[in-house]
Amino acid sequence: MIEIRVLSKDGAVLYAAEGKEECFGTYFGEYGEGSRILVSASRYPALCRLRLDEAVGDAVLYLAGDLEYPVPSGQERLRFHPAAFSGERHYLYAGFVPEEEKGNFRDLALNPYDFHGNTTAFPHIEANAETRGEAVFFAANAINGIYANDRHGEWPYVTWGIDGRRDCEFTIDFGRPVDLESVTVYLRADFPHDAVWESGRAQFSDGSEEVLRFEKTGEGQRFLVRRSGIRTMRLYDLVPEKNADGFISLAAIRIEGRG
């Protein structure tokens, strides 16, 4: 059994749908401040396909428990398409991923619904820096599946901002062991406003590392990192280009593999 509920700030159930293997439906009403979308399943862990907003789209997430998703409000809405979570008509979907699809090759880092404090829906990203604490610079922007990087600011140009720190880093937790094939990095390329890193290190939960050497380009830069049974990947030791003159930011990261 899998269920979706829309909850008000005080916990009142505004909408509910359930099904054996999948559930879907439409909530008619505006989301108020403090609204939440609760996804719960009869078994955990579970690999599920979720669509919590039409303007955000699908995500295949590994659920370790109930997901209580805080509907974005205030400045956090700037991270999303202007139509996301707005209006009075909201289509919702949640379903278990069929067994035959669980080994599909895909972006294992993709989670456009990640948020601060998320402990049950993976992948999840955590960083030691986010510029001025502004939503358009949250680390979660790096795993939203949008690669626009020739500007900066509101959606679709949201990025991971490092707040000018030389020791900036983040860790992506996949929630369980997965098999990795490649890492593709999209540096923010709002030149001449931006500078770039010349290199960084990817450290994996098995203790191994890869040095990633970057070019000054807005194109995706792909690195083969074939490994099995990996739970986390840390990106750190990011070295600015020589004579860096400008801000440095990461637009997106894609991590392909199976799991």
KOLSE-366208 format. One line per 4 residues: for each residue x negated, y, z negated of C-alpha. Coordinates in nm, 3 decimals. Layout:
REM residues N
X,Y,Z | ...;
//
This chain:
REM residues 259
0.000,0.000,0.000 | -0.117,0.354,0.078 | 0.053,0.677,-0.020 | 0.031,1.051,0.042;
0.177,1.306,-0.195 | 0.180,1.686,-0.185 | 0.158,1.830,-0.534 | 0.220,2.181,-0.660;
-0.019,2.360,-0.895 | 0.173,2.225,-1.196 | 0.179,1.869,-1.060 | 0.534,1.861,-0.923;
0.571,1.622,-0.625 | 0.677,1.831,-0.325 | 0.653,1.552,-0.067 | 0.572,1.180,-0.061;
0.521,0.912,0.203 | 0.402,0.554,0.171 | 0.346,0.243,0.377 | 0.188,-0.100,0.367;
-0.110,-0.031,0.596 | -0.053,0.331,0.694 | 0.172,0.621,0.609 | 0.257,0.945,0.783;
0.509,1.223,0.776 | 0.566,1.596,0.772 | 0.577,1.827,0.473 | 0.805,2.123,0.537;
0.698,2.412,0.318 | 0.410,2.651,0.257 | 0.120,2.543,0.043 | 0.101,2.754,-0.270;
-0.205,2.848,-0.470 | -0.336,2.535,-0.640 | -0.154,2.290,-0.411 | -0.315,1.947,-0.373;
-0.283,1.653,-0.136 | -0.312,1.320,-0.316 | -0.407,1.006,-0.124 | -0.381,0.685,-0.324;
-0.420,0.322,-0.223 | -0.338,-0.015,-0.377 | -0.698,-0.135,-0.341 | -1.042,0.020,-0.373;
-1.291,0.056,-0.226 | -1.117,0.117,0.105 | -1.221,0.253,0.442 | -0.940,0.484,0.551;
-0.854,0.715,0.836 | -0.710,1.043,0.713 | -0.557,1.345,0.878 | -0.471,1.602,0.613;
-0.418,1.882,0.865 | -0.365,1.887,1.240 | -0.611,2.175,1.291 | -0.884,1.987,1.103;
-0.829,1.644,1.257 | -0.915,1.284,1.172 | -1.186,1.156,0.941 | -1.284,0.799,0.852;
-1.364,0.810,0.481 | -1.477,0.552,0.229 | -1.249,0.589,-0.073 | -1.376,0.473,-0.410;
-1.059,0.591,-0.582 | -0.767,0.828,-0.543 | -0.849,1.138,-0.340 | -0.701,1.456,-0.486;
-0.775,1.716,-0.219 | -0.742,2.084,-0.319 | -0.570,2.269,-0.034 | -0.808,2.551,0.066;
-0.705,2.902,-0.035 | -0.867,3.244,-0.055 | -1.217,3.266,0.092 | -1.233,2.888,0.136;
-0.985,2.918,0.424 | -1.257,3.096,0.623 | -1.430,2.757,0.659 | -1.138,2.626,0.866;
-0.949,2.700,1.185 | -0.714,2.994,1.119 | -0.412,2.765,1.167 | -0.534,2.504,0.917;
-0.315,2.452,0.610 | -0.098,2.748,0.713 | 0.270,2.780,0.799 | 0.564,2.568,0.691;
0.511,2.243,0.885 | 0.228,2.002,0.800 | 0.174,1.657,0.953 | -0.011,1.414,0.725;
-0.155,1.068,0.791 | -0.345,0.807,0.592 | -0.416,0.446,0.688 | -0.652,0.159,0.621;
-0.908,0.111,0.898 | -0.850,-0.233,1.059 | -1.118,-0.496,0.998 | -1.215,-0.507,1.366;
-1.297,-0.133,1.362 | -1.506,-0.120,1.045 | -1.832,-0.194,1.224 | -1.784,0.069,1.494;
-2.076,0.296,1.575 | -1.991,0.648,1.456 | -2.102,0.959,1.270 | -2.136,0.835,0.912;
-2.190,1.188,0.780 | -1.862,1.328,0.914 | -1.622,1.456,0.649 | -1.439,1.780,0.733;
-1.245,1.738,0.406 | -1.545,1.736,0.171 | -1.533,1.979,-0.121 | -1.714,2.073,-0.440;
-1.645,1.821,-0.712 | -1.550,1.541,-0.474 | -1.634,1.208,-0.636 | -1.411,0.960,-0.453;
-1.419,1.029,-0.077 | -1.742,0.964,0.111 | -1.955,1.088,0.278 | -2.017,1.369,0.030;
-2.288,1.633,0.042 | -2.451,1.823,-0.243 | -2.711,2.100,-0.215 | -2.920,2.305,-0.455;
-2.843,2.632,-0.274 | -2.548,2.798,-0.100 | -2.581,3.162,0.002 | -2.405,3.389,-0.249;
-2.162,3.107,-0.324 | -1.961,3.201,-0.013 | -1.749,2.931,0.150 | -1.882,3.007,0.499;
-2.223,2.893,0.370 | -2.118,2.582,0.177 | -2.324,2.268,0.236 | -2.002,2.089,0.334;
-1.999,2.297,0.653 | -2.293,2.090,0.778 | -2.079,1.773,0.793 | -1.755,1.914,0.936;
-1.832,1.788,1.288 | -1.850,2.135,1.448 | -2.179,2.227,1.614 | -2.118,2.595,1.709;
-2.444,2.766,1.616 | -2.508,3.076,1.827 | -2.344,3.306,1.571 | -2.276,3.302,1.198;
-1.977,3.380,0.980 | -1.622,3.249,0.981 | -1.503,2.928,1.153 | -1.630,2.783,1.384;
-1.962,2.947,1.293 | -1.978,2.827,0.933 | -2.314,2.685,0.825 | -2.515,2.568,0.527;
-2.679,2.884,0.396 | -2.990,2.836,0.182 | -2.976,3.166,-0.012 | -3.333,3.241,0.095;
-3.479,2.954,-0.108 | -3.797,2.781,0.001 | -3.710,2.473,-0.207 | -3.365,2.423,-0.055;
-3.242,2.067,-0.005 | -2.930,1.857,0.018 | -2.832,1.495,-0.028 | -2.562,1.308,0.162;
-2.404,1.017,-0.026 | -2.235,0.758,0.198 | -2.068,0.594,-0.102 | -2.196,0.245,-0.015;
-2.484,0.088,0.181 | -2.467,0.162,0.554 | -2.690,0.096,0.854 | -2.842,0.406,1.017;
-2.955,0.456,1.374 | -3.026,0.827,1.419 | -3.010,1.174,1.268 | -2.923,1.474,1.487;
-2.987,1.823,1.350 | -2.830,2.145,1.482 | -3.021,2.448,1.356 | -2.838,2.779,1.348;
-2.960,2.968,1.655 | -2.823,3.320,1.619 | -3.144,3.464,1.760 | -3.302,3.713,1.688;
-3.107,3.725,1.359 | -3.231,3.376,1.275 | -3.559,3.198,1.232 | -3.587,2.818,1.211;
-3.768,2.548,1.017 | -4.060,2.385,1.191 | -4.024,2.061,0.996 | -3.848,1.878,0.717;
-3.841,1.540,0.547 | -3.558,1.288,0.541 | -3.580,1.061,0.239 | -3.365,0.749,0.220;
-3.235,0.554,-0.078 | -3.472,0.266,-0.002 | -3.763,0.500,-0.076 | -3.874,0.543,0.284;
-3.915,0.880,0.458 | -3.925,1.033,0.804 | -4.086,1.364,0.899 | -3.856,1.564,1.128;
-4.032,1.817,1.351 | -3.802,2.083,1.492 | -3.811,2.302,1.799 | -3.673,2.656,1.813;
-3.354,2.572,1.999 | -2.981,2.562,1.951 | -2.956,2.216,2.104 | -2.910,1.909,1.892;
-3.242,1.747,1.795 | -3.212,1.369,1.758 | -3.446,1.150,1.553 | -3.439,0.769,1.539;
-3.433,0.650,1.176 | -3.330,0.284,1.204 | -3.266,0.148,0.854 | -3.026,-0.092,0.686;
-2.853,-0.080,0.349 | -2.888,0.295,0.293 | -2.670,0.466,0.029 | -2.807,0.822,0.041;
-3.018,1.051,0.260 | -3.195,1.358,0.125 | -3.319,1.641,0.351 | -3.593,1.843,0.181;
-3.939,1.998,0.218 | -3.804,2.229,0.487 | -4.094,2.437,0.620 | -4.018,2.770,0.793;
-4.175,2.842,1.128 | -4.496,3.046,1.115 | -4.434,3.418,1.071 | -4.065,3.349,1.023;
-3.872,3.674,1.058 | -3.503,3.615,0.997 | -3.255,3.402,0.812 | -3.269,3.023,0.832;
-2.959,2.805,0.822 | -2.834,2.462,0.926 | -2.525,2.453,1.146 | -2.462,2.077,1.141;
-2.604,1.731,1.092 | -2.483,1.408,1.250 | -2.596,1.070,1.119 | -2.502,0.781,1.346;
-2.478,0.419,1.251 | -2.243,0.149,1.127 | -2.079,0.088,0.794;
//
